[in-house]
Every structure is written in C-alpha cells, then in structure tokens.
Amino acid sequence: MAGRFDENPFAEEGEEEVNPFSDPAVRGKASGQSKFGGGLFSKNVPSAPLASNSRLSPLPPEPAGFNYGHEATIDIPLDTASGGSRYQDLKKKEKELQAKEAELRRREQEVRRKEEAAARAGITLEEKNWPPFFPIIHHDIANDIPVHLQRLQYVAFSTFLGLFLCLLWNIVAVTTAWIKGEGVRIWFLAIIYFIAGVPGAYILWYRPLYRAFRKETALSFGRFFLFDLLHIGFCIFAAVAPPIVFRGKSLTGILPAVDLISDNALVGIFYFIGFGLFCVESIVSIWVIQQVYMYFRGSGKAAEMKREAARGAMRAAI
C-alpha cells in the first residue's frame, strides 16, 4: 500500500518541490513555469515585490446621509426691504404683547392685594352670580343660608320674583288700556312703579332678610320687618287700586277691573288677572313675614335687638 505522503504521480521529472509557505522571492526563483496553461495549475503569474507596509490606507471619512447628495443648502434670494419691514412689525407686536402681559400681571397683583386686605379686615368679597345670563348680584341660598332656613328664604325669594311679575303684568295691562284710549299718563305711572318697585324691593326688604339669615344680625331683621310691611301694604293697595293717591287705572286692581270690563272685555280681563296676581303676592308675603317673626322671637333675636337699640340710644344721648 502506498504511503500517505507519496510524491505526485503527475509531476515532471527534474521539477523541484516548492514549499508554498516559503519566502515568495525564494519561491519565485526555485519554481519554474509550468507546462500546463491556465486553470488552477497556472504557475506563470509574475511575482511582484510587496511593499514594506502591506496594509491599505483607509478611505477618507464621508458624512452618513440618506438624501443621496441632496443635503446641500440652497440659497434663496429674499427681498431685504419687505423682510426688514416684517421683522420690525414682529418686533413691534412682540413689544405690545409684552406690555399687555405686564399690565395684566400688575392688575392681578393689585386684585390679589385687595383680596388679602379685605380678608384681613374681615370683609367677604361676594361673586356676582345672579341672574345667570347677566350677573348683577350675589345670590346663593344653598351655600350662604343655613339649612333650616333655606326653605323660608326660597319662599321669600319667590315673593320678590312675584312682585317683579305683578309689576310687569301691570305694564302689559295698562298698555292695553292706553291703546284703548285711557290716556298715556297711566302708562308712565306703570313704568315708574316697575322701575322703582323691583330694585327698591331688593334693596329695602329682600337683601336685609338675606343678610339676617346669613349673619344672624338683629338690625337686619328689624329693617326687613319695617320695609316688608310697606311692601305688603303696597300689594294690598294695588289689588284694590282705589282712585285716591295714584290714578286708579295705573294699577291692575279690582276697582278699575270692574270699571273697564263693561267698556272693553279684553282690558277688563287683563286687569282681573293683575288683581289676582297682587292678591297672591299679598297672601304669600304675609305668610313669609309671619314665619320670619316666629323665628326671630324663638331664636332670641328680639331681646338682642332691644339691647342693640338701647345701646344705640345711649350712644346718641352721650
């Protein structure tokens, strides 16, 4: 059996064996040209001397981009004149906004300072929330009035709204009578009743009752009793409407209603409706003042009011 490392049976005679791992220069001298042309057995490749440093020089670094050469900036010519004016306008607007912001900040600090001063003085700043569509007064029974007095306060508020309805309907009825030939003077008086009656009722008797229930002050109770009695007297007088102090037909009472029903049925019906509204207003107002007086006596505010009245009289005398 042939040895494992026998010579190449295809090698030519006289050809020297060449170590493939030897020096390339020595290998080039020792090895001759092979008689087999081309292919894997080609040995006629010229041997070139290698450089002293066989490592290739690295390529210069290039920026990594994905725009494929479209990253270059493009100079777009601008109109310097218009651009300058726009810049000036922007600067001007910026200064105006900064001035407005400084003014708002100053006002906010001033309001906060006033609120702090009022809180230290014990003054409560009330937020206007009624009527909802145009707030002009503060009115919050659910949060300001004690629970056991809220029902009575709501009924008192309904009498205030009832007076508004009575005087408004009085304008409608008197306007109808004026159109039917009763004269313009009664219409002007009806307007005066409405303009003076609604704000006067709120200031004179409803707001004192609201404050009396909220702060439990005896003087507010006394003010309410005084002016609410006047309110009840006016409602009773309007329900009758005698032609003495006021011109009788300027109020929708029972007497002008009876007088007008025979001449004009529509005007008479309007006056009778007004008479019914003033009657209901009078009855509910009497019930409210009765309930408030019972609470006033039962809570001890009557004695407190007497003491405050006596103290005020002493101060006036001194």
C-alpha positions as CSV (number, residue, x, y, z in Angstrom):
1,M,0.0,0.0,0.0
2,A,1.4,3.4,-1.0
3,G,2.4,5.7,1.7
4,R,0.3,8.5,2.8
5,F,2.7,11.2,1.6
6,D,3.8,9.8,-1.8
7,E,5.1,12.0,-4.5
8,N,2.7,13.5,-7.1
9,P,2.5,11.0,-9.9
10,F,1.8,13.8,-12.3
11,A,4.8,15.9,-11.5
12,E,7.5,16.2,-14.2
13,E,11.0,14.9,-13.7
14,G,13.5,17.4,-12.7
15,E,10.9,19.7,-11.1
16,E,11.8,20.7,-7.7
17,E,9.4,20.6,-4.9
18,V,8.4,24.0,-3.7
19,N,7.2,24.8,-0.2
20,P,4.1,27.0,-0.6
21,F,4.8,28.7,2.8
22,S,8.4,29.7,2.0
23,D,9.6,33.2,1.1
24,P,7.9,34.5,-2.1
25,A,11.2,35.7,-3.6
26,V,12.9,32.3,-3.0
27,R,9.8,30.5,-4.2
28,G,9.8,32.6,-7.4
29,K,13.4,31.6,-8.2
30,A,13.0,28.0,-7.3
31,S,9.8,27.4,-9.2
32,G,9.7,27.3,-13.0
33,Q,7.0,27.8,-15.4
34,S,4.5,25.0,-15.6
35,K,3.8,23.4,-19.0
36,F,0.1,23.3,-18.1
37,G,-1.5,26.5,-19.3
38,G,-4.3,28.3,-17.4
39,G,-6.7,26.9,-14.8
40,L,-5.8,26.0,-11.4
41,F,-2.4,24.7,-12.4
42,S,-1.2,28.0,-13.9
43,K,2.2,29.0,-12.4
44,N,3.2,31.7,-14.9
45,V,1.7,34.6,-12.7
46,P,4.5,37.1,-12.4
47,S,5.5,37.7,-8.8
48,A,5.7,41.3,-7.8
49,P,7.7,42.5,-4.8
50,L,5.4,43.5,-1.9
51,A,5.5,46.9,-0.3
52,S,7.2,47.3,3.0
53,N,3.8,48.2,4.5
54,S,1.2,45.8,3.1
55,R,-1.8,47.4,4.8
56,L,-4.1,49.5,2.7
57,S,-4.7,53.1,3.6
58,P,-8.2,53.8,4.9
59,L,-10.6,55.8,2.8
60,P,-11.4,59.4,3.9
61,P,-14.5,59.6,6.1
62,E,-17.7,60.7,4.5
63,P,-20.8,62.0,6.2
64,A,-23.5,59.5,6.6
65,G,-26.6,60.7,4.9
66,F,-29.7,59.3,3.3
67,N,-30.6,62.1,0.9
68,Y,-28.2,60.9,-1.8
69,G,-26.4,64.2,-2.4
70,H,-29.4,66.5,-1.8
71,E,-28.3,67.8,1.6
72,A,-26.6,70.9,0.2
73,T,-28.2,74.1,1.3
74,I,-29.9,76.3,-1.3
75,D,-29.6,80.0,-1.1
76,I,-33.0,81.6,-1.9
77,P,-32.8,85.3,-2.5
78,L,-35.1,87.3,-0.2
79,D,-36.5,90.8,-0.6
80,T,-34.5,92.6,2.0
81,A,-36.8,95.6,2.1
82,S,-40.0,93.7,2.8
83,G,-38.2,91.3,5.1
84,G,-36.9,94.2,7.2
85,S,-40.3,95.7,7.5
86,R,-41.8,92.4,8.5
87,Y,-39.1,92.0,11.1
88,Q,-39.9,95.4,12.5
89,D,-43.6,94.6,12.6
90,L,-42.9,91.4,14.5
91,K,-40.7,93.2,17.0
92,K,-43.4,95.8,17.5
93,K,-46.1,93.2,18.1
94,E,-43.9,91.4,20.5
95,K,-43.3,94.6,22.5
96,E,-47.1,95.2,22.6
97,L,-47.8,91.7,23.8
98,Q,-45.1,92.1,26.5
99,A,-46.6,95.4,27.6
100,K,-50.1,93.8,27.8
101,E,-48.8,90.9,29.8
102,A,-47.1,93.2,32.2
103,E,-50.3,95.2,32.6
104,L,-52.3,92.0,33.3
105,R,-49.7,90.9,35.8
106,R,-49.9,94.2,37.6
107,R,-53.7,94.1,37.7
108,E,-53.7,90.6,39.0
109,Q,-51.3,91.6,41.8
110,E,-53.4,94.6,42.6
111,V,-56.6,92.4,42.9
112,R,-54.8,89.8,45.0
113,R,-53.5,92.6,47.3
114,K,-57.1,94.0,47.7
115,E,-58.4,90.5,48.4
116,E,-55.8,89.9,51.0
117,A,-56.5,93.3,52.6
118,A,-60.3,92.6,52.6
119,A,-59.7,89.1,54.2
120,R,-57.6,90.7,56.9
121,A,-60.3,93.2,57.6
122,G,-63.0,90.5,57.7
123,I,-64.7,91.7,54.6
124,T,-66.1,88.9,52.3
125,L,-65.9,89.6,48.6
126,E,-69.1,88.2,47.1
127,E,-69.1,87.0,43.5
128,K,-71.9,88.2,41.4
129,N,-73.8,85.2,40.0
130,W,-77.5,86.1,39.5
131,P,-79.2,86.4,37.1
132,P,-77.1,83.7,35.3
133,F,-77.4,85.4,31.9
134,F,-76.3,88.8,33.3
135,P,-74.9,88.6,36.8
136,I,-75.5,91.8,38.8
137,I,-76.0,90.5,42.4
138,H,-74.7,87.7,44.6
139,H,-77.3,85.2,45.4
140,D,-76.5,81.7,46.6
141,I,-79.1,80.4,49.1
142,A,-77.7,76.8,49.1
143,N,-74.3,77.9,50.3
144,D,-75.0,81.1,52.3
145,I,-78.1,80.3,54.2
146,P,-78.3,77.7,57.0
147,V,-80.2,74.5,56.0
148,H,-83.1,75.0,58.4
149,L,-83.8,78.5,56.9
150,Q,-83.4,77.8,53.3
151,R,-87.0,76.9,52.6
152,L,-88.2,80.1,54.1
153,Q,-85.6,82.1,52.2
154,Y,-86.7,80.4,48.9
155,V,-90.3,81.4,49.6
156,A,-89.2,85.0,50.3
157,F,-87.3,84.9,47.1
158,S,-90.4,83.8,45.3
159,T,-92.3,86.8,46.7
160,F,-89.6,89.0,45.3
161,L,-90.0,87.4,41.9
162,G,-93.7,87.6,42.3
163,L,-93.5,91.3,42.7
164,F,-91.5,91.5,39.5
165,L,-94.2,89.5,37.7
166,C,-97.0,91.7,39.2
167,L,-95.5,94.9,38.1
168,L,-94.5,93.6,34.7
169,W,-98.1,92.4,34.1
170,N,-99.3,95.7,35.3
171,I,-97.4,97.4,32.5
172,V,-98.9,95.0,30.0
173,A,-102.5,95.6,31.2
174,V,-102.1,99.4,31.5
175,T,-100.5,99.5,28.0
176,T,-103.6,97.7,26.7
177,A,-105.8,100.3,28.4
178,W,-103.8,103.1,27.0
179,I,-104.1,101.7,23.5
180,K,-107.9,101.6,24.0
181,G,-108.0,105.3,24.9
182,E,-107.3,105.6,28.6
183,G,-104.5,108.1,28.3
184,V,-100.7,108.0,28.4
185,R,-100.3,109.2,31.9
186,I,-101.3,105.8,33.5
187,W,-98.7,104.1,31.3
188,F,-95.9,106.4,32.5
189,L,-97.0,105.7,36.1
190,A,-96.9,101.9,35.4
191,I,-93.4,102.2,34.1
192,I,-92.4,104.2,37.2
193,Y,-93.9,101.5,39.5
194,F,-91.8,98.9,37.8
195,I,-88.5,100.8,37.7
196,A,-88.7,101.9,41.3
197,G,-90.5,98.8,42.8
198,V,-88.2,96.0,41.7
199,P,-84.8,97.4,42.8
200,G,-86.5,99.0,45.8
201,A,-87.9,95.7,47.0
202,Y,-84.5,94.0,46.7
203,I,-82.6,96.7,48.5
204,L,-85.1,97.6,51.2
205,W,-86.5,94.2,52.4
206,Y,-85.2,91.2,50.5
207,R,-81.4,91.8,50.9
208,P,-81.9,92.6,54.6
209,L,-83.7,89.3,55.1
210,Y,-80.9,87.5,53.2
211,R,-78.2,89.1,55.4
212,A,-80.3,88.5,58.5
213,F,-80.5,84.7,57.8
214,R,-76.8,84.6,56.7
215,K,-75.2,86.5,59.5
216,E,-77.9,86.4,62.2
217,T,-77.9,90.2,62.8
218,A,-80.8,91.6,64.7
219,L,-80.7,95.0,63.0
220,S,-81.1,93.4,59.6
221,F,-84.3,91.6,60.9
222,G,-85.6,95.0,62.1
223,R,-85.0,96.6,58.7
224,F,-86.7,93.7,57.0
225,F,-89.8,93.9,59.2
226,L,-90.2,97.7,58.5
227,F,-89.9,97.6,54.8
228,D,-91.7,94.3,54.2
229,L,-94.7,95.7,55.9
230,L,-94.6,98.6,53.4
231,H,-94.3,96.0,50.6
232,I,-97.4,94.2,51.9
233,G,-99.3,97.4,52.2
234,F,-98.5,98.4,48.6
235,C,-99.6,95.0,47.3
236,I,-102.9,95.2,49.1
237,F,-103.4,98.8,47.8
238,A,-102.5,97.7,44.3
239,A,-105.0,94.8,44.5
240,V,-107.8,97.3,45.3
241,A,-106.4,100.3,43.3
242,P,-108.7,103.0,44.7
243,P,-108.6,106.2,42.7
244,I,-107.2,108.3,45.5
245,V,-103.4,108.6,45.9
246,F,-102.5,107.2,42.5
247,R,-104.6,107.3,39.4
248,G,-106.8,104.3,39.8
249,K,-106.3,102.8,36.4
250,S,-102.5,102.8,36.6
251,L,-102.7,99.7,38.8
252,T,-104.5,96.5,37.9
253,G,-106.8,96.4,40.9
254,I,-110.3,95.1,41.4
255,L,-112.0,98.6,41.1
256,P,-110.5,99.6,37.7
257,A,-111.1,96.0,36.5
258,V,-114.9,96.2,37.3
259,D,-114.9,99.7,35.7
260,L,-113.2,98.6,32.5
261,I,-114.9,95.2,31.9
262,S,-118.1,96.8,30.7
263,D,-116.3,99.1,28.2
264,N,-113.7,96.7,26.9
265,A,-113.7,93.0,27.8
266,L,-110.0,92.3,26.9
267,V,-108.7,95.2,29.1
268,G,-111.0,94.2,31.9
269,I,-109.7,90.6,31.8
270,F,-106.1,91.8,31.9
271,Y,-106.9,93.9,35.0
272,F,-108.6,91.0,36.7
273,I,-105.5,88.9,36.1
274,G,-103.4,91.6,37.6
275,F,-105.8,91.7,40.6
276,G,-105.3,88.0,41.2
277,L,-101.5,88.3,41.0
278,F,-101.4,91.1,43.6
279,C,-103.7,89.1,45.8
280,V,-101.5,86.0,45.7
281,E,-98.4,88.2,46.3
282,S,-100.0,89.8,49.4
283,I,-101.0,86.4,50.9
284,V,-97.6,84.8,50.4
285,S,-95.8,87.9,51.7
286,I,-97.9,87.9,54.9
287,W,-97.0,84.2,55.4
288,V,-93.3,85.0,55.0
289,I,-93.2,87.9,57.5
290,Q,-95.2,85.8,60.0
291,Q,-92.7,82.9,59.7
292,V,-89.7,85.2,60.0
293,Y,-91.2,86.9,63.0
294,M,-91.7,83.5,64.7
295,Y,-88.1,82.6,64.1
296,F,-87.0,86.0,65.2
297,R,-88.8,85.6,68.6
298,G,-87.8,82.0,69.1
299,S,-84.1,82.5,68.4
300,G,-83.7,85.3,70.9
301,K,-83.0,87.9,68.4
302,A,-85.8,90.1,69.7
303,A,-84.1,90.6,73.0
304,E,-80.8,91.2,71.2
305,M,-82.4,93.8,69.0
306,K,-83.8,95.5,72.1
307,R,-80.3,95.6,73.7
308,E,-78.7,97.0,70.5
309,A,-81.5,99.6,70.2
310,A,-80.9,100.6,73.8
311,R,-77.1,100.7,73.3
312,G,-77.6,102.9,70.2
313,A,-79.9,105.3,72.1
314,M,-77.3,105.6,74.9
315,R,-74.6,106.4,72.3
316,A,-76.8,109.0,70.7
317,A,-77.6,110.6,74.1
318,I,-73.9,110.7,75.1
